[in-house]
Amino acid sequence: MSSANRAASRRLIVGGSALLVAALLITVLAFTRGGDDPPRKAAAPPAKGTASASPLTTPPTDGKPGKPHRQNGDPYAIGRVDAPVVMIEYSDFQCPFCGRFARETKPRLIREYVDTGVLRIEWRNFPIFGPESRNAARAGYAAALQGRFWQLHDLFYAKPRRRNAGDFANDKIMAFARQAGVPDMERFRRDMNSEETKEAVQDDWDEGYIVGAMSTPTFIINGKPLLGAQPFKEFADAVDAAKGGR
């Protein structure tokens, strides 16, 4: 999508009065983020233990905030496109609680709900912890373009990382990408630094603020929020309730 179309879509999104308040909040928060991203005016094969994705496309950036994309070929998603429950995850690769969820809870959710066709998980970038968070998010997007997002995701979250201390510096990112099996490293480098990638990550980030994700991880399960790295039972109860339409 062109920058003009993105801007038009975003103007439609923030048309209502309630979302206008959220958009104003985004503007204020943008000045507190720091880094090289300007504030907005208004606001493949799967990795082991993950479900398969359809033939690959560019990760979707359209749609209403907080609503699932349900797009075939979305490399940011795992699970059936027609699963009765969709969980949208807003996360930062430097967030320790996101890492805990990825290591301790997500694998069981995949085994018990994704692999059985009940749950689909859709990723959104919410890089709130500084420059290396943005670097990691852009790397994830570049890996997704070559069908290796979830492999890179699993490596990034394999253990706790130091925040903005070099763990997601460019040389480390390239090493992670090679380990994740990204086939074309030169393309990965170009994609990671492209304006398209920066725009796509920023779109996710803006969406997170619009839906009220003030911390990470934040989840939306069939429209209902669940905050933080809760115990597995909390997620299971939320998925079961959503499946039953409650």
PyMOL commands that set and color helices and strands:
alter all, ss='L'
color gray80, all
select helices_A, chain A and resi 3-13+17-33+96-114+131-144+149-156+170-179+185-192+195-210+232-243
alter helices_A, ss='H'
color red, helices_A
select strands_A, chain A and resi 77-78+85-91+119-125+218-221+224-227
alter strands_A, ss='S'
color yellow, strands_A
deselect
rebuild
show_as cartoon
